[in-house]
Amino acid sequence: MKLASLKGGRDGRLIVVSRDLTRAADASAVAPTLRDALDDWAAAEPRLQEIADSLGVVEGQELTDGQMLDVTEAMIRYNR
């Protein structure tokens, strides 16, 4: 499962990103931000995993080039 934040507000908006980084699904119904998801991970993780699994079956929102760059940069920073 790949999680990311789209720019907006102080902590951004939580999304789940497809494995190939081309599609994303809004996850703000689970937690408004990544920080909120991590704070209540036991409750958020199963619901986020359902969203991630659905991205492999149904199409999510296509990411724009700018959004894809933001997601990729965030993942690079996280993995360092």
LINWO-V160405 format. One record per backbone hydrogen bond with DSSP energy under -0.5 kcal/mol. CO is the residue of the C=O (numbers start at 0). NH is the residue of the N-H. E is the energy in kcal/mol with one decimal. If there is no record, write none. Layout:
BEGIN
{{CO,NH,E} {CO,NH,E}}
END
This chain:
BEGIN
{{0,2,-0.5} {1,16,-2.9} {3,14,-2.6} {5,12,-2.1} {7,11,-1.1} {8,7,-0.6} {12,5,-2.6} {13,26,-2.2} {14,3,-2.3} {15,24,-2.5} {16,1,-0.7} {17,20,-1.9} {21,62,-2.1} {22,17,-3.0} {23,60,-2.2} {24,15,-2.5} {26,29,-1.5} {26,30,-2.1} {31,13,-1.8} {32,36,-2.0} {33,37,-2.5} {34,38,-2.1} {35,39,-1.3} {37,40,-1.1} {39,42,-1.0} {39,43,-2.3} {40,44,-2.9} {42,46,-0.6} {43,47,-2.7} {44,48,-2.5} {45,49,-1.7} {46,50,-1.6} {47,51,-2.5} {48,52,-2.8} {49,53,-2.0} {50,54,-1.3} {51,55,-0.6} {52,55,-1.0} {53,56,-1.1} {53,57,-3.3} {60,23,-2.0} {63,67,-2.8} {64,68,-2.3} {65,69,-2.3} {66,70,-2.6} {67,71,-2.7} {68,72,-2.8} {69,73,-2.1} {70,74,-2.2} {71,75,-2.2} {72,76,-2.3} {73,77,-2.2} {74,78,-2.1} {75,79,-0.7} {76,79,-0.8}}
END
